[in-house]
Amino acid sequence: MVNKQTIEEFQRELSSKNPTPGGGVVAALAASFAASLIEMVVNLTIGKKGYEDKEKILLKIAKDTGEIKKRLAVLAEEDAKAYQKVMEAYKMDKENPNRAQIIKKSLKYAIEVPMEVRKLSHELEELGYRVSRVGNKNAVSDGRTAIHLARAAAKSALENIKINKSALAKL
């Protein structure tokens, strides 16, 4: 769903009155943009004169970043699905004896997804620092932007963790 939309389609859907996509999806996407910027710095560095001795570390950064970016694409979709399940659970008949258990299960999953986004965002922040130190000096602002995006993604994911933990504690 999210991964196949144009930017304009996604923005339109994000700004609608629908509860998804929301902040969790945006956190995962922000982290994936950070990953893309890190990869860009790597690509602008490899093969350039003066950076030959950095190629091994740059290839490792690119490999790690690429794996994280793939996982974030999945997590963006999973976050929307997780929140949908929470909403469906709350809409269940209040007389249903399984309702509370189903809500708890859906909230726990809605916590797990942003926890992974947060973890991966922290990893990207570190990769951003590394690529900014060893990468093409003309692209250092892109590396630093990746750091800021990764940090924002981690903080945004934390907000979703907090609100879902709060809802879970009230059950």
N, C-alpha and C positions, 0 to 999 in steps of 0.2 A: 504494500500500500504506500507507505511513506517513501520508500526507496525508488519507486517508479514515477513519482510525481515531478513536474517541473517546479521550480522555485515559486513561481506565481501560484500554481495550484496548491502547493503546500501552505503558502502564506494565507491564501484565502480560507483554507480549511482550518488553519491554526487560529485565525481571527474570528471564526464563526462561534456560534453559541454551543457547539458540540463540545463535550468534555475532553474528547481526544481528537487529534493529538494535543498534548499539553507540554508542560515543563519538562517532564521526563524524557519525552521524545526529543525535545530541543536540546536537552543536556547531552544526550547521546550524539546528536548531530553536531553540536558544537565541538565535542571531543573528536568526532570524525574529521571535522574541518581542521582541527589542530594537527591530526595525523597527516592529513593531506599537505599541510604547510611544511611539516617536518620532511616528508618525502620530497617535496619540491626543493628544499634546501639541499638535500642529498643529491638530487638530480642536477642541480646547478653547480655542484662541487665536483662530483666524480668526473675524471678526465681533464680537469682544469690544471694548468701548470701551477705548481706550488702546493698542490694538495695531494700529490701522489702518495705520500707517507700516511695519509689519513684514510685511504680507500678501504682498508679492512674494517676499521671502526664504522665508517659510513655505510658499508654494506650490511653490517650487523644492525645498525640503527634502522636502515630501510626494511630489513627483514622483520624485525620486532614490530616496527610501526605498521607495516602492512598487515601483519596478523591481528594486531589490535583493531585496526580500521575495519577489517572484515567482521570481527566480533561485534563491533559497535553498530554496524549496519543491522545485524540480527537483533541486537538489544533495543534499537530504536523501534523496531516492529514489536518486539516482546513487551516493551513498556506500554504501548497502546493496548495490546491484548490484555495485559495484566490489569490495567485500570478498568477495562471493559468488564472483566470478570468480577472485579470488586463491585462495580455498579450493578451488575446482574444479581450478585449475591444479596446486596441491600434491598433489591426490589422483590426478593422472594417473600412469600406469604409469612407474616410474622408468627403464625401458628405452626409453621413447619418446624419440627423438632431438630432438624439438621441445619437450620438457617445459621445459627451462631457459629457452628463448626465450619460451614462453607465460607462464611464471611472471614473467619480467622485464617483459613487456608488461603483464600484469595489475597488477603492483606499481607500474609507472609511472603507470598510470591511477589506482590507489588513492592515489597521491601528488598527482596533479593536482586531484582533487576537493577534498580538504581545503585545498590551496593556494588554490583559488578561494574557499572558505568563509572562510579566514583573511583574504584580501584584502578581501572584502566586509565582514567583521566590522570591520576597521580603518576602512573607509569609514563604517560605521554608527556607530562610536565618535565620529568627527569630526562626523557629522550630529547625534548625541546632544548633543555639546558646543554645537553651533550652536543647536539648538532649546532647550536649557536657558538659553542667553543671551538669546534673543529671544522665547521662548514665554511662555505664561501662567505667572505666578509661583506660582500655586496648584498647578501641575502640575510644578514643577521637580523634585520627587522622582521622578516618573515618567521624566523626561528623564535624570536621573542613574542611575536603575535601568537604563535602556537602555544607558547607557555601560558600566556594570558587566557587564551581560549580553554586550554586544558584545566586551568585553575577555576575558571568560571563554570565549566562543566562539572567539576568535582563539587563545587559549592552548590550548584543547582541540584545535583543528584542528592546531596545531603538534605536539602529542603524536602524532597519527596520521601526520603527515608524517615525524617522526623514526623511528617504529617501522618504517614501510614503507621508508624510505631505508636503515635498518639491515639489513633483510631483503634488500634489493636489493644492498647492498654485499657480502653473504655469498655471493652467487651467482658 
